[in-house]
Amino acid sequence: MANLKSDLAAVTRTLKQLTKKTEQLGKQVDKLSKPKAAKKPKAKKAVKAKAKRRVVAKKRVAPKKKVAIKKKVVRKKKVATKKKVTPQKKAAARRAPKKSASEAILSIMMQSKSKKGVATALLQKKTGFNNQKIRDNIYKLTKRRKIKRVGRGVYTVV
């Protein structure tokens, strides 16, 4: 009976600690979620010049009467600006286009000095592609007669 009471006391202590931790985590989540709500607006596109409405107050004065305020809608056109090209975008435009997956696999096979061929596991390790992507591209290359099968999972350049 004494064991049971001490076990229950230990469980209640741990439950209290867990509730404190969950409350702290809840507060941290609240803090993290608040700045996301106040996101800055994205850069506006200069594709179409949309009309923006602006409310202007116009005063009308009548003799010996209260001043009546009339609201008038004025349309203000947005002027399209030229986009500026940053040096980073210029450098990206000058870079050579990326190789396709099949070109990458073929180049690795050509660089390989093994006469026995290249295994798919080695291709997967060097390219970082998943197994299915390797198999698909090997299929394409064999259909184009760029590579041939030497053994199970082993291919060489023709």
Residue pairs with C-beta under 8 A, 6 or more apart in sequence:
46 80
46 81
46 82
46 83
47 80
49 77
49 78
49 79
49 80
50 78
51 75
51 76
51 77
51 78
52 75
52 76
52 77
52 78
53 73
53 74
53 75
53 76
54 73
54 74
54 75
54 76
55 71
55 72
55 73
55 74
56 71
56 72
56 73
56 74
57 69
57 70
57 71
58 69
58 70
58 71
58 72
59 67
59 68
59 69
59 70
60 67
60 68
60 69
60 70
61 67
62 68
99 107
101 127
101 129
101 133
101 137
102 137
102 140
102 141
104 127
105 123
105 127
105 129
105 134
105 137
105 138
105 141
106 141
106 146
106 147
106 157
108 118
108 123
108 126
108 127
109 118
109 123
109 147
109 155
109 156
109 157
110 157
112 118
112 122
115 156
116 150
116 151
116 154
116 156
117 150
117 151
117 154
117 155
117 156
118 154
118 155
118 156
119 153
119 154
120 131
120 134
120 135
120 138
120 153
120 154
120 155
121 153
123 129
123 134
123 138
124 130
124 131
124 134
127 134
129 137
138 147
138 155
141 147
141 155
142 148
142 149
142 155
145 158
146 157
146 158
147 155
147 156
147 157
147 158
148 155
148 156
148 158
149 155
150 156
